Amino acid sequence: MKAENSQLIKQLGRVGVLFGGRSAERDISLRSGAAVVSALAELGVDHVAIDIGEHSIDHLQKAGIDRAFIALHGPGGEDGRIQAVLEYLDIPYTGSDVQASAIGMDKLRTKQLWRGIGVATPDFLVLNKDCDWSDVLASLGGEVMVKPAHEGSSIGMARVSHVAELQAAYAAAAKFDAVVIAERLIRGEEYTVAILGERALPAIKLETDHSFYDYDAKYLADDTRYLCPCGLDAAVEQELQAQALQAFRSIGCRGWGRVDVMRDGAGKFQMLEVNTVPGMTDHSLVPMAAKAAGLGFSELILAILAESLG
């Protein structure tokens, strides 16, 4: 082990890996947490796995941890709530703070903020049961993505082009979230840019035979294609990385995360959303980008934890 890694591990102390939770993304979080725990064991980092549920504050206090690696996805883990608990307990943690986590988890607030500062993001409307569905489709170009505002992993999302489909997609999304948006469909290439500390990692181009990069394409399918190098000219990729880093920082994010992006027919990059606690499974994108930058999985975990030392 490198001497600097040995010193860093001593500084980290006892690490609590927070995973599981009670959101719709629990299964993915269990897999992320298991991967992080395995890496910490390989590194020789003192750690404990904590499945967050009822009595979380009591469990955290009894665990005697010096810092937390947050591997919780979705509401409760990615929206500022667990971050607030950790701040109350004076326990340092990985990733973004309370405010940035809350904004990043809220697709509507993120897009409103981006619009306000000039970051390109697709047109959108907030849906409700009394919408003029035909008008929604017409004003957003005839084909839209329906999204719950506070879910990740493409849960509750649907691509629609007809009024009946839009109504059904809204009803399905509303089961997950009180706030549902319709976003203009961008036809073009899809990319994701992982952020680690102050730098953007190599971009990944995503290709799927599904109608969009949905839950199955992300976590179950074996035919989803991840291109890294992404195929863009170096100067264009650097511009994509710069825009993603700006979008990430604009809502106050820190430590690590991921920005999802579409490139429209005019070649312009459109920011879709920010992920402040991305997946760390065998299908996950941040480890893939880190590998392209020369970081193995365990090194990536150590680098994310190092950011929590502040």
C-alpha positions, 0 to 999 in steps of 0.5 A: 500500500502506498505510504500516503494511502496508509496515512489517509486511512489513519486519518479516516478513522472508523467509517460507517457505510450508510445504505439500504434505507426505505426509498424505492431505490433500496435494492440499488442502495443495498448493492452500492453499500455492499460494493463500498464495504467490500472496498473498505475491507480490501483497503483495511479501513475500519468500518461498519455497515449501517442499514438505515431505517427506523431509529437511525439516530440511535444506530449512528450514535451507537456505531461510534463512527468518525465519518460516514460514506453515504451510499443511500439513493433516493428520498431519505438518503440523497435529499438532505435528510440524512445529511442533516442528521449527520450534521446534527451528530457532528459526523463528517460525511461524503458528498454534498451538504444539506442544501445542495442535496435537497436541490439536487434531488429535486428535478424541478428546483434544479431546472428552475435554478439552471434556467435562472443562471443560463445553464441549458436544460430542456423545456418543462412543465409541472403536471397536475390531474387537471392539465390540458394534456393536449396543450402540454404535448403541443407546447413541449414539441409533441413528445416528452419525458414524464418524471417524478421530481424527487426520484432517481434511477429512472423510477416512475419515468416514461417516454410518451407522445400521445394524450392517453399515454401522457395521462397514464404516465402522470398517474403512474409517476404520481404514485411515487411523488406529489410533484411530476414534470413533463420535459421536452424530449431531446433526440440525440446522444446521451452522456454522463459526466462524473465529478470527483473533487474539483475535476470532471472525469472522462465522459461516458456515452450511453446507448440502449435499445430501450426507448430511453435509459430506463431502470432495466437499461441501467441495472438489469440489461446486458446489452446497454452500451457504455462508450468511454472514450465517449467518441467526442473530439477532445475539445468538445469533450472538454466543453461538455466536462466544463458545462457539467462541472458548472451545472454541478457547482451551481447548486452547491454540490461538492465531493463527488456526483454525476451530471446527466446530459443530452446533446441536441440536434444542433450540437448543444449540450442540455443538462438533465439532472444531478446525482449527488449519490450515484450508484456504485454497483457493477453497472454503475457509471462513476466507477467506470469513469474513474477507471478510465481516469486511472482509478480502480474501485478501491482507489475511488472509494478512498478518494471520495472519503478523502473529500470528507476530510475537508 
